[in-house]
Amino acid sequence: MLIIPYLDARPVVGGVISAASDAALIGRTRVGQRLVLGSLATLRADGHDIVIGDDCWFGDFATVHIAHDVYPAAIASAVSVARFALVHACRLGQGCVLAEHAVVMDDAQVGPHAVIAADSVVPPGKRLEGGWLYAGTPAKPVRAIAREEVEQLHRRIRLGGTAGPTGDGDALAHILRSARPVQPLVQRPGAGVAADYADHAYVAPSASITGELELGAGASIWFGVEAQGEGSRLVVGAGSNVQDNTRIRLSPGEEVVLGRRVTIGHNVHLAACRVEDEAMVGMGSRLGAGTLVQAGGCVAAGAVTLPGTVVGAGEIWSGDPATRWKPMPDENRRLFARGVDIYIEYAAHYARASHA
């Protein structure tokens, strides 16, 4: 397991951990007893606190992060987070279940023993009552869910029961299992990652890169990111960031080109595409092959673009399939720019620490 300090903060572990060798605890993370971390599970507390109770379980490629100097991530005891799920700067009550590719966003609060179904997104600031099943983008209440059923979901996740074939009558699998392709790791974490990058650029040690990489000044590629494709090309422009556990899958001759000051959120899936300057691709979203996000455009969290989609300059697109939602508000533009500045600062700090 990677245990990585950030500035003067080092993770605090309250008891025995069972963790994959490439899982990561970072910065101001405090965890209780009997924590389980799957492959490339990443708990990154570099700008605020992550606090996790006892008996919590995080599947392969699960991610927990914070909102810098604004919101921590607080996860109570006995929570199960399935593979590719994302907990971002929010609060999860005791006994919650997050299914595959579920996303809970900033300042949301999920009550105890609630279930967030696969591919669902809890938007920022939402307050969800405990003891309910929620599904959709945005996540809405489906029905009250009995404690016994919640316990079955916990057992299925922790025993690997979200994988493999299922019949139409397997209601638990339909709650837990993503309807979208789940892309397992193809290459070894750390493959293709150089020891040094110029101009305060940073690539995390558990990322993996196949093909040609062009990394601009102050750009960053974070923990668990996999850019896979022999004979392909990944361009990350100056000041741009590709956040934890994003997957980039390319065929020979294909490329992903990110302009300047672009943000690619956590747990995103990218095919060959182009994202222009100062654009944002939200957490847990997917860009189909040939997608173009024009300058200052935004693909919302959990959205899925069809192949060849053109997201207009300064527009927000959402949904599955993604369609135009509204023009980008000035406040969102300001917040996105601030987020880019924070990631440039993160990259410089991590780069310096890796050379110390």
N, C-alpha and C positions, 0 to 999 in steps of 0.2 A: 504494500500500500504506500502511496505517496502522501507524506505528511509535510506540508509546505508552509512555512511562516510567511506572513505578509507584513512588511515594516516591522513593528515590534511585537506583533501578535502571533502566537503559535496555537494550533488547535489543542483543546483540552478534552481528554478522553476519560470518561468515568468508569469504564470497566472493559471487559474483554470484547474485542471486535473480531468478527469474521468478515474478511474483505478480500476481494480479488487484488492481485498484485498491482494492477493498473488503476484501481480506484484512488480517489484523491480527497483528502481533508485539508482545507486551506484556511489560513488566517484566523479570524475570530469565530471559529467553529467550536461549539461545546456540545458533546454528545454524551448520552447516558450509557447504561449498561446493555450488553447483548445486541449491539448494532450489527446489521448485516448489510454489506455493500457488494453489489454485483460488479461485473466487468465495466470499467470506465464510469461507474457511478461517481459523480463529482459534487462535492459540497464546498462551495467557494464563497467564503466570507471575507472579502477583501475590502469592502466599503461599509459594512455594518455587521451585526451579529447574526449567526445562525445558531439556534438553540434547539436541540433534539432530545426528546425524552427516552425512556427505556424501551427496549423490545421493538425498535423500529426496523423496517426492512426496505431496502432500495434495490430495485432490479437493475439489470444491465442498462447502461446508458441513461439512467435517471439523473436529473440535474436539480440542484438546489442553489439558488443565488439570492442576492439582496438588491435593494435600491440604494445606491450610494448615499450615505448620510441622511437618508429619508426613512426607509422601512427595513426592519430586520426580517428574517424568516424564522418563525417559531412553530415547531412541530411537536405536538404532545406525544404521549407514550402510545405504543401498540399501533402505529400507523404503517400501512403498506403502500408503497409507491412502485407501480409496475414499470417495466422497461420503457424507455423513451419518454416517461412522464416528467413533468417540469413543475417545480414548486418555486415561485418567484416572489420574494418579498411579501409574504402573506402569512396567515395563521391557519393551521390545521388542528382541529380538535382531536381528542383521544379516540383511537380506533377507526379513524378515517381510512378509506380506500381510494386510491387514484389508479385508474386502469390505464392500459397502454395509450401513450400519446395524449393523455389528459394534460391540461395546462391550467394552473391556478395563478392569477396575476396579482400585481401589486396592490397591497392594502385590502385584499379580499380576506374574508373570514369564513371558514367552513366549520360548522358545528360538529360535535362528537358523533361518531358512528355514521357519518354521511358517506355516500359513495358517488364519485365522479366517474361517469362511464367513459369508455374508450373514445378518443378523438374529440372530447368535449373541452370547452374553454370557459373558465370562470373569469369574467372580466374584472378589471380593476375596481376596487372599492365595494364589491358585492358582499352581502351578508347572507349566507345560506344556513338555514336551520338544520340542526342535527337530525339523524334518523331518517333521511330521505335519500332516494336515488335521483341524481341530476344528470341530464344528458343534453347534448346539442351545443351549438355555437351561436349565441351564448348559452351556457348551461341553464336549463330550466327544470323545475321539479317534475318528476315523472310519477312517482308514487312514494308513499311511506314504505320503508324497508325494514323488515323484522331483524332483530339482533342476530338471530340464528343464521339468516341468509348472509348478513355481513360477515359473520365468522366463517361461513363457507367460502366467501370470496377471498378473505385473508388466506385461508388454507390453500385455495387454488393458486393464488399468486405465488405464495412462498414455496409451493411444491412444483412450480413450473407449469401449472395447469392452464396458462394462457396460450400455450403453443400447441400446434398439431391440429388435425382435422376435428370438426365438430358437426353434429347433426343440427337440423333446424330446431329441434326441441331442447337443445342445451342452452337454457336461458342464462345461466351464469356465464358461459363463454361469450354470449352476445353482449353482455355487460362489459366483460374484461378485455375482449380481443378487438384490436384495431381492424377496421374494414379496409384500411390502406396497407400497401405492402410494407412489411417490417424488414428493414435492411440490416442484417447482422454484420458484424465486423468482418472485413475481408483481409486486412493486413495487420501486422503486429503494431501495437502502439509504440510510437517513437521512430518508426521506419521513415526514412527520408527527412528527418528533422535535423538541421544543421546545429552545430554547437554555438554558432554566433551569427547574428544578423545586424546589419549596419543601421545607423540612424534611429536607434531606439525602437526598432521593430522587434516583435517577439513572437515565437512559436512555442507553445507549451510542450513539455516533455512527453505527454501522453497523446499528443496529436500524431497523425501519420499522413505522409504526403507521397503520392506516386505521380510521376509526370513532372512537367516544368512548372516551377513556382516563381512568380515575380511579386516581390513584396516591397511596397513603398515605405517611405519614412513614416515612423510612428504607427504602422499597420500592425495588426495582431491576429493570431490564430490560436484558439483557446483549447482547453483540456478536452480530450476525447474527440476532437474534430477529425474526420477522416475524409481526405480528398483522394479518391481512388480512380485511376485510369491511366494505364501505360499509353504513352504517346499523346497525352492530353495536356492542357495548359490551364493554370489557375493564376489569375492576375488579381492582386489585392492592392488597390490604390492607396496613396498616402492617407494616413489617418483612419483607414477603414478597419473594421473588426469583424471576425467570424467567430461567433460565440460557441460555448461548450456544447459538445455532442452533436454538432451539425454534421450531416452527411452530404458529400458531393460525389456523385457517381457519373463518370464520363467514359465515352468510348474513344478509341484512337482518332485524333484529329479534332475532337471537340474541345470546347473551352468554356470556362466561366470567367467573365470579366467584371470586376467590381471597380467602379470609379473611385473618386476621392470622397472621404468622409461618409462612407456607406456603413450601415449597420446591418449585419445578418444575425438575427436573434438566436437564442439557445434552441437546440433540438430542431433545427430547420433541415429540410431535405431539398437539395438543389440538383436539377439536371442541367444540361448545357443552357446557359442563359447569360443575359447582360443586365447589370444593375448600375444605373448612371449616378453621377455625383449627388451626394447628400440624400440618397434614397434610403428607405428603411424596409427590411423584410422581417416581419414580426415573428415572435416565438412560436415554435411548433407548426409553422406554415410549410407549404410545399410549392416549389416553382416547377411547372412542367417545361419540357424541352422547348427552346426557342422563345421563352418568355423574355420580354423587355420591360424593365421598370425604368421609366424615364426620370429625369432629374427631379429630385424632391418628391417623388412618388412613394407610396407606402402600400405594402401588402400586409393586411391586418393579421394579428395572431390567429393561428389555426386555419387560415385561408388556404385554398388550393387553386392554383392557376392552371387552366387548360394549356396544352401545347400551343405556342404561338401567341399567347395573350400579350397585349400591349397595355401596360398600366400607365395612364397618362401622367404627364408632369404635374406635380403638386396635387395629385388625387389620391384618396384612400380607397382601396378595393378590399372587399371582404366576402366571405362565404365560400361554399364549395358546390359548384365552381365559383371562383371569385368574379364579382362584378363591381362596377363603380358604385361606391357608397356616397362619398361627399368630397368636397375640396378639403385640403389640409388646413385646419385652423392654425392661426398664428401661434397659439400657445403650444400646440403639438410640435410645430416646427422648432420653437425655442427649446422645448424639452428634449427633442431628438438631438439638437446641436449640442446641448449640455451633456447628453449621454456619450456622444462621440468624444468630447473633450475629456470626459472621465476615463474612457477606454484608452485614449492616447497616454494619459497619466499612468494608468495601470501598466500599459506596455513598457513604459520607461522604467517603472519600479521593478517589475519582474525581470526585465532585461538586465538591469544593474545587479539584482540579487543573484541571477544565474551565473554572473561572472565573478561574484565575491569569493 
